[in-house]
Amino acid sequence: MTGLYLHIPFCRRKCSYCDFYSEEVCEATIRNYPDLLKQHLTWATEHSAGATERSAGATEHPVWATEHPARASEQGWPGPVDTVYFGGGTPSLLAPEAIAGILKAVNQNLGLTKDVEITLEANPGTVSQRSLAGYRSAGVNRLSLGLQTCNENQLTLLGRLHDRQEGLDAFKWSRDVGFDNISLDLMFALPGQTTAELKEDLCAYLELAPEHLSCYGLTAEPETPLQQRIISGELTLPDEEFYADAFLLIHDQLATAGYEHYEIANYARDGYTCRHNLGYWQRRPYLGIGAGAHSFCDDQWGSRWEVPADMTAYRQALHNNQEPTKCLETFERESALRETIYLALRTRHGITDTELKQRFGCTLQDTFPEAVAGSFPWLVNDNGRWSFTPAGWLLFDRLILPFL
């Protein structure tokens, strides 16, 4: 199966820590953007080499149902897709009717499996009970709410649009309109954050009882306003000791509450892992649609593609019936092996020698003996399955280097 990522590069106001491609919202641009996405979908499925008609596989969903046969490409984008992810930016700036129209176009061009996972990222400051009901009716069945924290002072410092109560209301409304698969973002290691404040956040999140949590330590990305405030001395991020203690505190409390720590930054109740993101870590193919989107094609050893983060160039390419996507990298066996290991070891599943033998004809120990030895005791081998401990994940950037 194939995943589909749709990038919605608009924000009402860009957060001080964010380095993802987005632009401050312009009503005319955002109103016309869904049509650009539909054009891109058609281009990707009709103009890729070897595009063929697909005779079956589309769902009979009442919103997406279409009399037109869905098409799929043989160049890494076969339909139907089993995951759709609206990311950004702020996808919840699009009206529910726009989301429904895009999903209908996806079904027409690629097809959607009957059990498709459809995720929408939403900023609590941009939703209402009515809009959330509209997204649910449009077919969205997984909501990712950018709560980040329940601490009022930190929300202000981060430049979020919502306050604590608006965040809690957004979650309640989501439940009220029928969302039973909700992910919440939690940021930790915030400027001036104390252990007590982090515990308060965790308590508030556990009271909400979401199905999934994504927990990220705040970092000062290059050329962001946050980095400039840190360079100037206006703000200071917690030290590495606090970061490590916070990471392990989150792990312990969420594990005790029944969440599986299934990837460095992600936790889920049984049956609620994010299938779309698992596809990234398992190196499955996915198609990226929209300005700033990326794709991975699993032909031969794989290749990565990008749509340049330039709205004007994106619009012009589609209007001129030109390819909007550029190849970033084509993998050879060696680079594919190393990336497979890098991505797999981010997950609790890790990677097995059986999987490596099937894909590359080797084992981890035989191919990287020095890297394996240097990762002891954080890299463990359980009957041929290699994975990092949670403490090993804290050192991931250092431990993974010898494998790359």
N, C-alpha and C positions, 0 to 999 in steps of 0.2 A: 504494500500500500504506500501511498504518497501523502505527505503533509503539505498544507498550503498556508503560507504566511502572507498577510496583507498589512502593509505598513501605512499607518495613518499619521502623517507627519505634522500634526497641528496641535498647538497648546494655547490656552488663553494667556498663560504666562509661563515661561520656561523656568523650571526649578533651578536653584543655584548650583546644585550638584550634578545636574544631568548633562551628559555629553552625547546622547542619542540625537540623531537628526530630527529636528522639528522646527517649525516656524510659528510665530505668533499668528493666531487665526485671522484670516481674512474671509469675510462672509462669501464673497464672490468665488474665491478659490476653493473653499471647502464645499460650496454648493455644487461646483462642477467636478470635483475630484472623483466621486463615485463613477461618473461616466468614463474618466480616464482609466480607472481600475478595470472597468468592463472591457474597454478597448485593449488593455494590456492582456487580460485573460484570453481574449479572442486571438490576439497576436501569438501568445505563447502556445496555444493549442493548434492553431492553423498554419503558422509559418515556421514552426520547428521542423527540422528535416524528418521526413517519414511520417508526418501527421496522418492519422488514419481515423476512419469512423469507428466508433465503439457502439455496439448494438445493444448492450445491456449493462446494468449496474446502477443506473440512476435511481434515486429513492422516489417514493410516491408521497413525499411531504407536501401538505397542502399549499405551503408558501412557495416551495421551489418547483412544484410539479410543472412540467413542460412537455409539449408535444414534439419538441425538437430533439433529435438524437444527440447525446453528448459526445464530444470529440475528445480524443486524447493523443498525445504525442508519443512517439517511440524514442524520443531523445531525452529520456529521464523523467518525463512527466506523464506517466500512465494514470488513467482514472480507473475507478473513482477514488477520490481522496477520503481518507478516514479521520483526518484532523484538519481543522481550520482555526487559525489564530489571528485575531485582529489585534495588532500591537501598535505601539506609537512611541512618542506623541500621546495623544489622548483620543482613542477611538470613540469614546462616549460623547465626543462633540458631534459625531454623525447622528442624524435622526434615525430612529428605528426603521422608518420606511426606506432609508438609504441602505441600511444593513440588510434588510429583507431583499432589496433589489440586487445587491451584490451577491448574496447567497443564491438567488435565482440564477444569476449569470454563471456562478461557479458550477451549479448543477447542470446548466445547459452545455457548458464547455468541457467540464471534467467529470461531472457526476459526484454524488455524495453517497457514502455507504449508509446503510440503515442505522448503524450505531455510531455515526460520525460524532466526534467531539468538537464542539464549536465554542471557542473561548473568545470573550471580549474583555479587553482591559478597560477599566472604568475608573475615573477619578471621582471620589465622593462629592467633590464640589461642582460636578457637572451633571449630576443625575437627579431625577425625581422618581417618586413611586410610579408615575405615569410612564416616564421614559423607560424605566426598568421593565415594566409590564410589556412595553412595546418591543424591547429587545428579546424578551422571552417568547413573545408571540412570533417574532421574526425567525426564531429557530435557535437562538443562542442558548446553549444548555450548560455552559460553564462560565462563571463570572470571576474575573481577577480584579479585586478592589485594591486600589493603591492607598491603603490606610496609612502605612508607614510607621505611625506611632499614635498613641492616644494622649501624649503629653502636649498640652497647649503651647507651652513655650517652645518646644522643639518643632512643632508644626509651623509656628511663625518663623523660626530661624531657618527652616528648610525652604520656606517660601511656598508652602502648600496653599491651595485655594480654600481648603475646608478647615473647620475647627473640629474639636473632639466630638461634639454632639452631632455635627453633620456627618461625620464618619460613622458613628454608631447608627444614626438614622438610615444611612445608605445601606448598611448591612441588614437592618430590620426590614426595610422595604424590599430588599432582594429576597429575603425569606418569604415575605408576605405575598409576593407575586409568583412564587413557585420555584425559585432557584434552590436546588438541593445539592449543588456542587459549586462551592464558593471558595476561592483562594484569597488570602489576605497577605499583603506585603508587610513585613516588619523590618525596620531599619534599626541597627544597633551601633554601638561605638560612636554615638553622636557627640558633638562638641559639649563638653561639660557634663555628660551623662554620668550618673552614679549607678551603682549596682542596685540600689533601692528603686530608682526610677525604672530600670530595665525590668525588675521583678514586677513592678506595678503594670507595666505594659503587657508582660506575659500573662498576668492575672486577668487583665481586661480581655485579651485575645482569647484565652481559654474559656472565659465566660461566654463569649460569642460562639465558641465551638465550630469554627469553620472546618471544612473537609480537608483543606490544604493550606499550608503556610510557606511563603518564600521569605527567608530571613537573610538579609544582606548587611554586612558591615559597611558603614559609610566610608567612602574613599574620596580623596580630592583629585578628581580627574583633571588632566592638563587643560588649560585654557578655559576653565569654568570659573564663574564668579566665586564659588566656594574656595577654589584653590587660591585665588587672588586675596581673599580675606585671610586665609591661613598664612600666605607668604607675608602679608602686611603685619601679621601678629594680632589681628583683630579677633581671630578664632584659633582654637587649638583642638586638634582631635586627640582622643585618648591614646595612651601608649600601647605598645604591643601586648603588655601583660594584661591590661584591661580587656583588650580585644579577645585574647585567648580565654580569659575567664568568662567573658560574656558569651562567646561561642559555645563553650562547654556547658555553661548554665542553661542556655537555650536548649541544647541537645538533651541534657538530663531532664529538664522539666517537660519538654514535649514528648520525650520517650516515655516518661512516667504517665503522661496523659493519654498514651495510646497512639502516638504518631510515629510513623516509620521515617527515620532520617535516610531518605533514599538517594539523595544527591547532596553535594557539599552545602548548598543553600536551601534545600527543599525538603519539606516534611509532608506526609500525607497519612490520612486514615486508610485502612485497608480498602483497596478498590478505587482510590481516588488520586493516584499518581497522575501527573499531567502527561497524557499520552503524546501530545505534540512535542513537548520538550524532551521526553525520553527518546523520541525519534532523532533529535539532534545528537544526543549522547551516544546513541546506537549507530550513528552514521547512516541513517536512512535518508532516502532522497526527499527533498522538499522544494517546492517552488515558491519563490518570493515575488510578490506583485506589489507595485507601488514605488514611489520615489524613495530611495534609501534602503530598499529591501535586498536581501541576499538569498541565494539559492544554492542547493547542493545536488549535483547529478551523480548517480552512482555508476555511470558507464565506466567500464574497465576498472581503473583504480580510483576514479572519482575526479570531479572538477567542481570548483566553486565560482559563483557568478555574482555580480552585483548590479543593481540599478543605481547609477550615480545619485548622490544626495543633492540634487539640483532640480527643483520643481520646474523651472523654465525649460531646461534641457529635456526633462521627462515629457512635458507637454508637447514640445516641438517634435520630438522623435515620434510620438504616437500620431500626431496630426500629419506628419510627413510619411506615415506608414513605414517607419524605420525601426530596426531592432533597438529597444531601450536598454538592453542588458549587455554587460561586458564581462568577459572571462577574467577572473582574478588569478586562478591557479589551476593547473592540471597536475594531478598526482602521479608519481611513479610508485612502484611497490614499496620502496623504503619509506617514503614520506607518508603513504597511506597506512603502513604498519604503525608508524610512530604516532600519527594522529588518532588512530583507532585506540591505542593504548592510553593516550592522554585523555580522550573523552570518556572511555570506559572506566578509568580509575577515579573519575569524579563521582561515580555512582556506587551505591551499596552493593549492587550486583557485581561490580568489577568486571573482570574478564577471565575466562577459563582457558586452559591450555588446549582444550578440545576446540574451542572457537578459534583460537589462533592457528591451530593446525589446519582447520577447515579452510580458513581464509588465506593464510600465508605460509602454511607448511612448516611452522616453527612453534617453539614454546617460549614463554617469557624468560625462564631461567637460562635456557641455552643461548638465547639471542642477546640478553642484557644481563649477564652474570654480575658485573660490577655494580650496575644500577640497582639490582635486586639486593645485593649484599649491603649497599650503602643505605637502603631504605629500611633495614631492620632497626627496631622491632615494629615500625609503623605499617609496613606492608606485610600482610599475612597471606599464607597459602592454606586454604581449607579444601583438602582433597582436589587440588588442581585448580581451584578458584582463587584468583588473586584480587585482593581489595585492600584499601587503606582503612585503618581505624579512624574514628573521629579525631583523635589527637593527631593522626597522620594528615588528615585533611587540613589541619591548621598549618602544616608545613608543606602543603601541596606544591606551591610554586617552587620551592627549593628541591623537594624530593623528586619532582617529575622531570627536572632539567636533564638528568643523565639519560632518560628515555628518549629525549628529543634530539 
